[in-house]
Amino acid sequence: MTPRQSFSSHPRIRDAAALGFTSSLGPFAANGIMPGFHAMAEDFGVSFVAVQQSLTIYLFTYAFFSLVAGSFSDSYGRRPTFIGGMLLFAAASIGAAFSQSLWALYGWRLLQGIGAAVGQVVTQAIVRDNWSGPEAANVNGMIAFFFAAGPALAPVVGGQIVMLFGWHAVFLFLLVYSLSIAAFIYYRIPETLHATDRSPFNLSAVCGNYAKGLTHGAFMTGVIAHGILFMGGILYSAGSADFVIKVMGLDVDEFGWLSIPLIFASFAGAWGSIRLAKRLRPKRMIIIVSVLTLAGSVLAALFDYIAEPGFLLLLIAPVLYSLGMALLRPVMMAMNLDYFPKNRGMAAAIQQFFVTASFCFSAAVWVPIVMGSAWKYALASAFCAFLVLALWLVSMRLRPEALKRAGVPETMR
């Protein structure tokens, strides 16, 4: 059946809402099960850290197969790749729901990561298939506006499901979620990569394209900066089971005290991103916001260390960083995909790989380091903000020559 929705030359709110929904499963699946970690540890007779590693496995495969998803979508089209990933995720969700051991859960979470990998990669490629320059940044900002609610609300929804039905039911909810996305794509999202624009899936050609991407100075410093920016904010989601229960001293059904403020910060940032970029110009805006995000994180870390505030004031650091991150990401994402007009799926895949790898790194490395101390969370975010600023300055220095080689005009002054 032919899809009934088409994308206009100028992005509309309904376009962004549709793409925000289709790209939301991966992060939701990562965060939604976190409130059940303690119950899962008890059921399996293992430590909390062992259960936490199921998140690491999910994110690792999510990151790795993001690279594969990009090439598949360049060769076989956006819709078939997207729908196939959702169906694989749905099947894995059934297995995870009925897991009888931690090792079985590890295996099903691995398959979930493979299926979820298509979401944000193909969505980014769809955006660049349809829009470029400020319009691409604009639609990224609107997508972020709708997308922000998913990852932040996931622990709230997951916590309620765990309290009412147990952790197994969270995976059944994810089953319904993934099938809903697959149906929505089938009926409502058009194919944006015409058959004449597709590149044959040739392993040597694919490897050659990725080699060009991974050795491209302006692109790589930009996508690593974007990934580290995400790392500093997702740290609070990756460690939410610790931050909410141990640091804030709340219960498993009270994740909303962290999630709701982060949602509003993300909404505010996504709404203001393009408006601020128009006032300050994109390049200048990114530098200014990066500096302010760094300064805010350092000051928040000092405040948390010296004052030992109550749980509401502990939200200052994550809210400030989330606001800065939401302001920066739409513009950075659009600028990073300017260098490869004929391989947008590949470029989007590499960018998404570093985003997901940063989530994986947060869960596996940062969370065990900062667990139990609010000031450590804030200081880790400040370190990420510093790296973002340094790497982006390098990327912008290399950008003019890189765009010239690609034959692409500068649309982000």
C-alpha positions in Angstrom: 0.0 0.0 0.0 1.3 3.5 -0.9 2.0 5.7 2.2 -0.5 8.5 2.5 1.9 11.2 4.0 4.5 13.1 2.0 7.1 15.6 3.2 6.9 19.2 2.0 9.8 21.3 0.8 9.5 23.3 4.0 9.3 21.3 7.2 6.0 21.2 9.0 5.3 20.3 12.6 3.5 17.1 11.6 6.7 16.0 9.7 8.8 16.5 12.8 6.2 14.8 15.0 6.1 11.8 12.7 9.9 11.5 12.6 10.2 12.2 16.3 7.9 9.2 17.0 9.7 6.8 14.6 13.1 7.6 16.1 12.2 7.4 19.7 12.2 3.6 20.4 16.0 3.1 20.8 16.5 5.5 23.7 13.1 4.6 25.2 14.0 1.0 25.3 17.3 1.8 27.0 15.7 4.0 29.8 12.4 2.3 30.2 13.6 -0.8 31.9 16.0 1.0 34.4 13.4 1.2 37.2 13.2 -2.6 37.1 17.0 -3.2 37.5 16.8 -3.8 41.3 13.9 -6.3 40.9 15.7 -8.1 38.1 18.8 -8.4 40.2 16.7 -10.1 43.0 14.9 -12.4 40.5 18.1 -13.5 38.9 20.1 -13.7 42.1 22.8 -11.3 40.7 24.2 -7.9 41.6 22.8 -4.6 40.4 26.0 -4.0 38.4 25.5 -7.3 36.5 22.0 -6.2 35.5 23.3 -2.8 34.5 25.5 -4.5 32.0 22.5 -5.6 30.1 22.1 -2.0 29.2 25.8 -1.9 28.1 25.2 -4.9 25.8 22.1 -3.3 24.3 23.9 0.0 23.7 27.0 -1.7 22.3 25.1 -3.6 19.6 22.9 -0.5 19.0 26.0 1.5 18.3 27.8 -1.1 16.1 24.8 -2.0 14.0 24.0 1.7 13.4 26.9 1.5 11.0 25.3 -1.4 9.1 21.8 0.2 9.1 23.1 3.3 7.3 24.6 1.3 4.5 21.5 -0.9 4.2 19.3 2.1 3.9 21.5 3.6 1.2 21.2 0.3 -0.8 17.7 -1.0 -0.1 15.8 2.1 0.8 14.8 3.8 4.0 11.4 2.1 4.7 12.4 -1.6 4.2 15.4 -1.1 6.5 13.3 0.7 9.1 10.4 -1.8 9.1 12.8 -4.8 9.2 14.6 -3.4 12.3 11.3 -2.8 14.1 10.1 -6.4 13.5 13.4 -7.8 14.8 13.1 -5.6 17.9 9.6 -6.9 18.4 10.6 -10.5 18.3 13.5 -9.9 20.7 11.1 -8.1 23.1 9.0 -11.3 23.4 12.2 -13.3 24.3 13.3 -10.7 26.8 9.9 -10.6 28.5 10.1 -14.3 29.3 13.8 -14.6 30.1 14.6 -17.0 32.9 18.2 -16.1 33.4 20.4 -13.1 33.1 22.4 -14.6 30.3 19.2 -15.2 28.3 18.3 -11.5 28.9 21.7 -10.5 27.6 21.1 -12.4 24.4 17.7 -10.8 23.8 18.9 -7.4 24.7 21.7 -7.8 22.1 19.0 -8.6 19.4 17.0 -5.6 20.6 20.0 -3.4 20.1 20.4 -4.6 16.5 16.7 -3.9 15.7 16.7 -0.5 17.4 19.8 0.6 15.5 17.8 1.6 12.4 15.7 4.2 14.1 17.7 7.4 14.5 20.1 6.5 11.7 17.4 6.2 9.1 15.5 9.2 10.5 18.6 11.4 10.1 19.0 10.2 6.5 15.4 11.0 5.8 15.8 14.5 7.1 18.8 15.1 4.8 17.1 13.4 1.8 14.4 16.1 2.1 16.0 19.2 3.6 19.4 20.9 3.8 21.1 23.8 5.6 18.9 25.9 8.0 15.8 23.9 7.0 17.5 20.6 8.0 18.6 22.2 11.3 15.0 23.5 11.8 13.4 20.1 11.3 16.1 18.5 13.6 15.1 21.0 16.2 11.4 20.2 15.8 12.1 16.5 15.9 14.2 17.0 19.1 11.2 18.9 20.6 8.9 15.9 20.1 11.7 13.3 20.7 12.8 14.8 24.0 9.7 13.4 25.9 10.5 9.8 25.0 13.8 9.1 26.7 12.9 11.4 29.7 9.5 9.8 30.2 10.7 6.3 29.7 11.8 5.7 33.4 8.5 7.2 34.6 6.5 4.9 32.4 8.7 2.0 33.1 8.5 2.7 36.9 4.8 2.6 36.8 4.7 -0.6 34.8 7.2 -2.2 37.2 5.2 -1.2 40.2 1.9 -2.5 38.7 2.9 -5.5 36.7 6.6 -6.3 37.2 9.6 -5.8 35.0 8.6 -8.5 32.5 5.7 -6.2 31.4 8.0 -3.5 30.3 9.3 -5.6 27.5 5.7 -6.4 26.4 5.1 -2.7 26.3 8.2 -2.3 24.1 6.8 -5.1 21.8 3.6 -3.0 21.2 5.7 0.2 20.8 7.9 -1.3 18.1 5.0 -2.8 16.2 3.2 0.5 16.3 6.2 2.2 14.7 6.5 -0.4 12.0 2.8 0.0 11.2 3.1 3.8 11.2 6.1 3.7 8.8 4.3 1.3 6.5 1.2 3.4 6.2 2.4 6.9 6.7 6.1 7.5 5.9 7.1 7.7 2.2 10.3 6.3 0.7 12.7 9.3 0.4 15.5 7.5 -1.4 14.6 6.8 -5.0 15.7 3.6 -6.6 18.0 5.5 -9.0 19.8 7.1 -6.1 20.6 3.8 -4.3 24.1 2.4 -4.3 24.5 -1.4 -4.7 25.4 -3.2 -1.5 29.0 -4.0 -2.2 31.1 -4.9 0.8 34.3 -3.4 -0.6 32.5 -0.2 -1.7 30.8 0.1 1.7 34.1 -0.4 3.5 35.7 2.2 1.2 32.9 4.7 2.0 33.2 4.2 5.7 37.0 4.5 5.5 36.5 7.9 3.8 34.1 9.0 6.5 36.2 7.8 9.4 39.3 9.5 8.1 37.5 12.8 7.3 38.9 15.4 9.7 36.1 18.0 9.8 33.4 15.3 9.9 35.0 13.1 12.5 35.9 15.9 15.0 32.3 17.2 14.5 30.6 13.8 15.1 32.8 13.0 18.1 32.0 16.4 19.6 28.3 15.7 19.0 28.6 12.3 20.6 30.5 13.6 23.7 27.9 16.4 24.0 25.2 13.7 24.2 27.3 11.7 26.7 27.4 14.5 29.2 23.6 14.7 29.3 22.7 11.0 28.9 24.9 10.3 31.9 21.9 11.2 34.2 19.7 8.8 32.3 22.2 6.0 32.2 22.7 6.4 35.9 19.1 7.3 36.7 18.5 4.2 38.9 21.4 5.4 41.1 20.8 9.1 40.8 17.1 8.9 41.7 17.2 6.2 44.3 20.6 6.7 45.9 21.5 10.3 45.3 18.1 12.0 45.4 16.8 9.5 48.0 13.5 8.7 46.1 11.6 5.5 45.3 11.2 3.4 42.1 7.9 5.2 41.2 9.4 8.7 41.6 11.6 8.9 38.6 9.4 11.8 37.4 11.2 14.2 39.8 14.3 13.8 37.5 12.6 13.1 34.2 10.0 15.9 34.1 12.5 18.8 34.6 14.7 17.2 31.9 11.8 17.1 29.5 11.0 20.8 30.0 14.7 21.7 29.6 14.9 19.7 26.4 11.7 21.2 25.1 13.0 24.7 25.8 16.3 24.0 24.1 14.8 22.4 21.0 12.3 25.2 20.7 15.0 27.9 21.1 17.7 26.2 19.0 16.9 27.6 15.6 15.7 30.9 16.9 19.0 31.4 18.7 21.0 30.3 15.7 19.2 32.9 13.6 20.1 35.6 16.0 23.7 34.7 16.7 24.4 32.7 13.5 24.9 28.9 13.9 28.7 28.8 14.2 28.9 31.6 16.8 25.8 30.2 18.7 27.5 26.8 19.2 30.6 28.3 20.7 28.7 30.6 23.0 26.3 27.9 24.3 29.2 25.4 24.7 31.1 27.9 26.9 28.0 28.6 29.0 27.2 24.9 29.4 30.8 24.3 30.5 30.6 27.1 33.0 27.2 26.1 34.4 28.3 22.5 34.9 31.5 23.5 36.8 29.5 25.9 39.0 26.9 23.2 39.7 29.5 20.7 40.6 31.0 23.1 43.1 27.6 23.9 44.6 26.8 20.2 45.0 30.1 19.5 46.6 30.0 22.4 49.1 26.4 22.8 49.9 25.1 19.2 49.8 21.7 20.5 48.7 18.2 18.8 48.9 16.9 16.7 46.1 15.3 19.6 44.2 18.5 21.6 44.0 20.3 18.5 42.8 18.4 19.0 39.6 20.3 22.2 38.7 23.2 20.4 37.0 21.2 18.0 34.8 18.7 20.7 33.9 21.4 23.2 32.8 23.3 20.7 30.8 20.2 19.3 29.1 19.1 22.8 28.1 22.6 23.5 26.6 22.6 20.1 24.8 19.1 20.6 23.4 20.2 24.0 22.0 23.3 22.6 20.3 22.3 19.2 18.9 20.0 20.2 16.0 22.5 22.6 14.5 25.5 20.3 15.0 23.7 17.3 13.5 22.8 19.2 10.4 26.3 20.7 9.9 27.9 17.3 10.4 25.9 15.7 7.5 26.9 18.4 5.0 30.2 16.6 3.9 28.7 13.5 2.1 25.8 14.5 -0.1 25.9 11.1 -1.9 26.3 8.9 1.2 24.0 10.5 3.8 23.0 7.1 5.3 26.6 6.3 5.9 27.3 9.7 7.4 24.2 9.5 9.6 25.2 6.0 10.7 28.7 7.2 11.8 27.2 10.1 13.7 24.6 7.8 15.4 27.4 5.3 16.2 29.2 7.9 18.3 25.9 9.0 20.0 25.0 5.5 21.0 28.6 4.7 21.9 28.6 7.6 24.2 25.5 6.2 26.0 27.2 2.9 26.2 30.4 4.5 27.6 28.3 6.4 30.2 26.6 3.2 31.4 29.7 1.1 31.4 32.4 3.6 32.6 31.0 6.9 33.9 28.2 5.6 36.0 30.4 3.2 38.2 32.8 6.2 38.6 30.3 8.8 39.7 27.7 6.6 41.5 26.4 8.0 44.8 27.7 11.6 44.4 25.8 14.5 42.7 29.0 16.6 42.3 30.7 13.8 40.4 27.9 13.6 37.9 28.1 17.4 37.4 31.9 17.3 37.1 31.8 14.5 34.5 29.3 16.6 32.4 31.6 19.6 32.7 34.5 17.5 31.4 32.3 16.5 28.4 31.4 20.1 27.7 35.1 21.1 27.6 35.8 18.3 25.1 32.9 19.4 23.0 34.2 23.0 22.8 37.7 21.9 21.9 36.7 19.4 19.2 34.1 21.7 17.6 36.7 24.5 17.3 38.9 22.1 15.4 36.0 20.9 13.2 35.1 24.5 12.2 38.7 25.3 11.3 38.7 22.3 8.9 35.2 22.9 7.6 35.7 25.5 4.7 38.2 23.3 2.9 36.1 20.1 3.5 33.0 21.7 2.0 35.0 22.9 -1.0 36.3 19.4 -1.7 32.7 18.0 -1.4 31.4 20.7 -3.8 28.9 21.8 -1.1 28.1 25.5 -0.4 28.2 26.8 3.1 24.7 27.2 4.4 25.5 27.6 8.1 27.3 30.9 8.4 
